[in-house]
């Protein structure tokens, strides 16, 4: 399945909630566990790594070497009915009756309703489905139990009976809200009878309906369309500056009728939140005139709890929503242009639910030093072109390369103009001309011992020295240090070429190439590694060695929605350290 399709689904769902929003027919869901197949955002589990984002689907420890395929048909639909999504999905046969499996694996159907789902060998419960929209709920066929053989495919065809979607509407009300605590948003959590909400994270079978209200009101209307008929429960909820709450104790049961509208009014008293607000003002003491670096606040729960950092917007005031308990907080400023964190002294505070705690955090200004020099990459016997150099600088006292106190400089042809541009500007000002491509210069290091981790990038991949070189930084001075990172034999190969889009309008589209470990079927692509083209249509895609099937794609965006067109797949054999060239022509489908 193309990553672009996953992103468009994610975009639809994100408008309503960060929770996966799906519904199912209660009378069909029992015994199958395929609740919300169409709303799962990721492609089937595959062996190897995936270049796409999104939630995981299936067990990553299982490597599919079988599949189930067939057709999905919709019967009894009115003339002209065209659902937004049609497909089939699978859950392990061991899934308890009436309970959604944790990671249903699904495939959207292509032309003619054809689908293929790569699955690991074993027993599965499979069902066809359709969705009217990204929020309308998933309508399921009767399930089928299939046994997937090793190394081959089993056929399962499905018929989904059309049912007119139902609508629920009403009013959600919150009482007892304290004075001075505005209600920013109101909502209703709708759950089918087999997946009641008991607190915590709702079942993926539930959906959220959001009330259309002005900020600060405590009563507002809501409406949700496209739900499958059956028995449901509505749970009221709301959001304030102290977070969001859904009351599981006051759910109201109701019944939806196919094609009908049901009115359900819900009410909840204000629930004392388990979170409080830290309102922190950051003051940088001793800063010179004109100081304008960004400010931030970090907080870590005492006893090994979570940490978080929130940046301000130039005012010095930062708000953090923290759970009840004791926290260690620090003010900090982000030294431009690399935005490494200069941290002030710690302060311990106690957060109480539903209250706001105001604090002032001082950060002493520090005169910073500079590390500069060349980066050498010996051992490149094949003379593979180096396209970029990097240096990660971290205080030697921190572990790992991901601390907010670390600096990451990139000196490359398509970088952000930090590394090589700064060096070039300095030499140009002194009449020295442009600096060398492999020079680094990091200007925002606090006095003390730092470890510099050099790295480089090629079309075949990148590498960073895991050991690093220590340097001593002195305030207001430049420490010159040559860095060496041995060239590593590439483990990937690379495919380059052009993607030509025929019929695409000027602007408003994005092209690229996607690679699958098996021939793509419908919208299913195993592994799904991809690269987007540059403005001139050229692309570069690094791949592990082996056989791949590559297709060009064009994503076309308009006010009416999103359409993706693909070219026929071409098989290639990728060899480590070797560059191949493949061009693709994509005929863009009419939007």
Secondary structure, 3 states (H helix, E strand, C coil): CCHHHHHHHHHHHHCCCCCCCCCCCHHHHCCCCCCCHHHCCCCCCCCCCCCCCCCCCCCCCCCCCEEEEEEEEEECCCCCCCCCEEEEEEEECCCCCCCCCCCCEEEECCHHHEEEEEECCEEEEEEEEEECCCCCCEEECCCEEEEECCCCEEECCEEEECCCCEEEEEEEEEECCCCCCCCCEEEEEEEECCCCCCCCCCCCCCEEEECCCCCCCCEEEEEEEEECCEEEEEEEEEEECCEEEECHHHCEEEEECCCCEEECCEEEECCCCCEEEEEEEEEEECCCCCCCCEEEEEEEECCCCCEEEEECCCCCEEEEEEECEEEEEEEEEEECCCCEEEEEEEEEEEECCCCEEEEEEEEECCCCEEEEEEEECCCCCCCCCCCEEEEEEEECCCCCCCCCCCEEEEEECCCCCCHHHHHHHHHHHCCCCCCCCCEEEEEEECCEEEEEEEEEEECCEEEECCCCEEEEECCCCEEECCEECCCCCCCEEEEEEEEEEECCCCCCEEEEEEEECCCCECCECCCCEEEECCCCCEEEEEEECEEEEEEEEEEEEECCEEEEEECCCEEEEECCCCEEECCEEEECCCC
